[in-house]
């Protein structure tokens, strides 16, 4: 992720709108261990993505 990035996050239940999803050039998914948790809340997902983006930029 060394190029400029624009993040778009959908809500926990519905995700992104179809228009925004189809306009995106890349989509990511955060892998989760085998747990009873269905999804991360948006704040946690943002934190994970920004942490990884900064980790890659600093390496």
DSSP file (Angstrom, degrees, kcal/mol; ACC not computed):
  #  RESIDUE AA STRUCTURE BP1 BP2  ACC     N-H-->O    O-->H-N    N-H-->O    O-->H-N    TCO  KAPPA ALPHA  PHI   PSI    X-CA   Y-CA   Z-CA
    1    1 A X              0   0    0      0, 0.0    56,-0.1     0, 0.0     4,-0.1   0.000 360.0 360.0 360.0  55.3    0.0    0.0    0.0
    2    2 A X        +     0   0    0      2,-0.1     2,-0.1    54,-0.1     3,-0.1   0.659 360.0  78.6 -92.4 -16.5    2.6    2.5   -1.0
    3    3 A X  S    S-     0   0    0      1,-0.2     0, 0.0     0, 0.0     0, 0.0  -0.449 104.2 -73.9 -82.4 162.8    0.4    4.3   -3.5
    4    4 A X        -     0   0    0     -2,-0.1     2,-0.4     1,-0.0    -1,-0.2  -0.305  56.3-160.5 -56.3 141.1   -2.3    6.8   -2.4
    5    5 A X        -     0   0    0     -4,-0.1     2,-0.5    -3,-0.1    -1,-0.0  -0.973  17.3-162.3-129.5 139.4   -5.2    5.0   -0.9
    6    6 A X        -     0   0    0     -2,-0.4     2,-0.3     2,-0.0    -2,-0.0  -0.990  18.3-152.6-118.3 121.6   -8.8    6.0   -0.2
    7    7 A X        -     0   0    0     -2,-0.5     2,-0.4     2,-0.0    -2,-0.0  -0.716  11.8-173.6 -94.3 143.0  -10.6    3.8    2.3
    8    8 A X        -     0   0    0     -2,-0.3     2,-0.4    12,-0.0     8,-0.1  -0.988   5.8-169.4-134.0 126.6  -14.4    3.3    2.3
    9    9 A X        -     0   0    0     -2,-0.4     2,-0.1     6,-0.1    33,-0.0  -0.954   5.8-154.2-120.4 133.0  -16.0    1.4    5.1
   10   10 A X        -     0   0    0     -2,-0.4     6,-0.2     1,-0.2     2,-0.0  -0.451  33.6 -85.7 -94.0 173.8  -19.6    0.1    5.2
   11   11 A X  B  >  -A   15   0A   0      4,-1.0     4,-1.8    -2,-0.1    -1,-0.2  -0.289  42.1-103.6 -76.5 168.7  -21.7   -0.5    8.3
   12   12 A X  T  4 S+     0   0    0      1,-0.2    -1,-0.1     2,-0.2    -2,-0.1   0.846 115.1  37.0 -62.9 -36.1  -21.6   -3.9   10.1
   13   13 A X  T  4 S+     0   0    0      2,-0.1    -1,-0.2     1,-0.1    -3,-0.0   0.908 129.9  21.0 -85.0 -44.2  -24.9   -5.1    8.7
   14   14 A X  T  4 S-     0   0    0      1,-0.2    -2,-0.2     3,-0.0    -1,-0.1   0.629  82.7-157.0-106.9 -15.5  -25.0   -3.9    5.2
   15   15 A X  B  <  -A   11   0A   0     -4,-1.8    -4,-1.0     6,-0.0    -1,-0.2  -0.374  52.7 -14.7  71.4-153.6  -21.5   -3.1    4.1
   16   16 A X  S    S-     0   0    0     -6,-0.2    -6,-0.1     1,-0.1     2,-0.0  -0.438  77.2 -98.5 -81.6 156.8  -20.9   -0.7    1.2
   17   17 A X     >  -     0   0    0     -2,-0.1     4,-2.6     1,-0.1     5,-0.2  -0.357  34.7-113.3 -66.3 156.8  -23.6    0.4   -1.2
   18   18 A X  H  > S+     0   0    0      1,-0.2     4,-2.4     2,-0.2     5,-0.2   0.885 116.6  53.1 -60.5 -39.0  -23.7   -1.4   -4.5
   19   19 A X  H  > S+     0   0    0      2,-0.2     4,-1.4     1,-0.2    -1,-0.2   0.930 112.3  43.2 -63.3 -45.9  -22.6    1.8   -6.4
   20   20 A X  H  > S+     0   0    0      1,-0.2     4,-0.8     2,-0.2    -2,-0.2   0.893 113.7  51.8 -68.3 -38.8  -19.6    2.4   -4.1
   21   21 A X  H >< S+     0   0    0     -4,-2.6     3,-0.6     1,-0.2    -2,-0.2   0.910 111.0  46.7 -64.2 -41.8  -18.6   -1.3   -4.2
   22   22 A X  H 3< S+     0   0    0     -4,-2.4    -1,-0.2     1,-0.2    -2,-0.2   0.759 109.9  54.9 -73.7 -22.7  -18.7   -1.4   -8.0
   23   23 A X  H 3< S+     0   0    0     -4,-1.4    -1,-0.2    -5,-0.2    -2,-0.2   0.630  88.5  99.4 -82.2 -13.8  -16.7    1.8   -8.3
   24   24 A X    <<  -     0   0    0     -4,-0.8     3,-0.1    -3,-0.6    -3,-0.0  -0.425  61.6-153.4 -76.6 148.9  -13.9    0.5   -6.1
   25   25 A X  S    S+     0   0    0      1,-0.3     2,-0.3    -2,-0.1    -1,-0.1   0.634  80.4  19.3 -93.1 -16.6  -10.8   -0.8   -7.7
   26   26 A X        -     0   0    0     -5,-0.0     2,-0.4     2,-0.0    -1,-0.3  -0.985  62.1-163.0-154.3 141.3   -9.9   -3.2   -4.9
   27   27 A X        -     0   0    0     -2,-0.3     2,-0.3    -3,-0.1    -6,-0.0  -0.967   9.6-164.0-125.3 144.0  -11.7   -4.7   -2.0
   28   28 A X        -     0   0    0     -2,-0.4     2,-0.4     2,-0.0    -2,-0.0  -0.857   6.2-156.9-123.2 160.6  -10.2   -6.3    1.1
   29   29 A X        -     0   0    0     -2,-0.3     2,-0.7     0, 0.0    -2,-0.0  -0.994  19.7-129.6-134.0 140.6  -11.5   -8.6    3.8
   30   30 A X        -     0   0    0     -2,-0.4    10,-0.1    10,-0.0     2,-0.1  -0.815  27.4-133.5 -92.3 114.4  -10.1   -9.0    7.3
   31   31 A X        -     0   0    0     -2,-0.7     2,-0.4     1,-0.0    -1,-0.0  -0.398  23.2-162.5 -67.9 143.6   -9.5  -12.7    8.0
   32   32 A X        -     0   0    0     -2,-0.1     3,-0.0     3,-0.0    -1,-0.0  -0.954  19.7-111.4-127.8 147.4  -10.7  -13.8   11.4
   33   33 A X        -     0   0    0     -2,-0.4     2,-1.7     1,-0.1    -1,-0.0  -0.182  56.0 -76.5 -65.3 167.8   -9.9  -16.9   13.4
   34   34 A X  S    S+     0   0    0      2,-0.1     2,-0.3     0, 0.0    -1,-0.1  -0.523  83.2 139.0 -71.7  89.8  -12.6  -19.5   13.9
   35   35 A X        -     0   0    0     -2,-1.7    -3,-0.0     2,-0.3     0, 0.0  -0.845  67.8-111.6-129.5 165.2  -14.6  -17.7   16.5
   36   36 A X  S    S+     0   0    0     -2,-0.3     2,-0.4     2,-0.0    -2,-0.1   0.555  85.8 108.0 -74.5  -5.1  -18.3  -17.1   17.2
   37   37 A X        -     0   0    0      1,-0.2    -2,-0.3     0, 0.0     3,-0.1  -0.601  55.4-162.1 -75.6 126.8  -17.9  -13.4   16.3
   38   38 A X        -     0   0    0     -2,-0.4     2,-0.3     1,-0.2    -1,-0.2   0.871  64.0 -15.2 -78.2 -37.8  -19.5  -12.7   12.9
   39   39 A X        -     0   0    0      0, 0.0     2,-0.3     0, 0.0    -1,-0.2  -0.981  64.7-103.2-158.7 164.8  -17.8   -9.4   12.2
   40   40 A X        -     0   0    0     -2,-0.3     2,-0.1    -3,-0.1   -10,-0.0  -0.646  43.0-110.0 -86.4 151.3  -15.7   -6.6   13.5
   41   41 A X     >  -     0   0    0     -2,-0.3     4,-2.3     1,-0.1     3,-0.2  -0.405  36.1-102.8 -74.7 166.8  -17.4   -3.3   14.2
   42   42 A X  H  > S+     0   0    0      1,-0.2     4,-2.7     2,-0.2     5,-0.2   0.879 120.0  53.9 -61.9 -40.3  -16.4   -0.5   11.9
   43   43 A X  H  > S+     0   0    0      1,-0.2     4,-2.1     2,-0.2    -1,-0.2   0.908 111.0  46.2 -61.6 -41.5  -14.1    1.2   14.4
   44   44 A X  H  > S+     0   0    0      2,-0.2     4,-2.3    -3,-0.2    -1,-0.2   0.902 112.3  50.7 -67.6 -40.5  -12.1   -2.0   14.9
   45   45 A X  H  X S+     0   0    0     -4,-2.3     4,-2.4     2,-0.2    -2,-0.2   0.905 110.1  49.9 -63.8 -41.6  -11.9   -2.6   11.1
   46   46 A X  H  X S+     0   0    0     -4,-2.7     4,-2.8     1,-0.2     5,-0.3   0.929 110.4  50.6 -61.3 -45.0  -10.6    0.9   10.5
   47   47 A X  H  X S+     0   0    0     -4,-2.1     4,-2.2    -5,-0.2    -2,-0.2   0.914 111.0  48.1 -60.5 -44.1   -8.0    0.4   13.2
   48   48 A X  H  X S+     0   0    0     -4,-2.3     4,-2.2     2,-0.2    -1,-0.2   0.931 114.3  46.0 -62.4 -46.3   -6.8   -2.9   11.7
   49   49 A X  H  X S+     0   0    0     -4,-2.4     4,-2.5     1,-0.2    -2,-0.2   0.914 114.5  45.9 -66.5 -43.8   -6.6   -1.4    8.2
   50   50 A X  H  X S+     0   0    0     -4,-2.8     4,-2.5     2,-0.2     5,-0.2   0.874 111.4  53.0 -69.2 -35.9   -4.8    1.7    9.2
   51   51 A X  H  X S+     0   0    0     -4,-2.2     4,-2.6    -5,-0.3    -2,-0.2   0.947 112.1  45.2 -60.0 -47.7   -2.4   -0.2   11.3
   52   52 A X  H  X S+     0   0    0     -4,-2.2     4,-2.4     2,-0.2    -2,-0.2   0.893 111.4  52.7 -65.5 -39.9   -1.5   -2.5    8.4
   53   53 A X  H  X S+     0   0    0     -4,-2.5     4,-2.1     1,-0.2    -1,-0.2   0.942 113.2  43.6 -60.5 -47.3   -1.2    0.4    6.0
   54   54 A X  H  X S+     0   0    0     -4,-2.5     4,-2.0     2,-0.2    -2,-0.2   0.879 111.0  55.2 -66.5 -37.7    1.2    2.2    8.3
   55   55 A X  H  X S+     0   0    0     -4,-2.6     4,-0.9    -5,-0.2    -1,-0.2   0.930 110.9  45.2 -59.6 -45.4    3.1   -1.0    9.0
   56   56 A X  H  < S+     0   0    0     -4,-2.4     3,-0.4     1,-0.2    -2,-0.2   0.883 112.2  51.1 -67.7 -38.2    3.6   -1.6    5.3
   57   57 A X  H  < S+     0   0    0     -4,-2.1    -1,-0.2     1,-0.2    -2,-0.2   0.843 112.4  46.5 -68.0 -32.3    4.7    2.0    4.6
   58   58 A X  H  <        0   0    0     -4,-2.0    -1,-0.2     1,-0.2    -2,-0.2   0.608 360.0 360.0 -86.4 -11.9    7.2    2.0    7.4
   59   59 A X     <        0   0    0     -4,-0.9    -1,-0.2    -3,-0.4    -2,-0.2   0.481 360.0 360.0 -84.9 360.0    8.8   -1.4    6.4
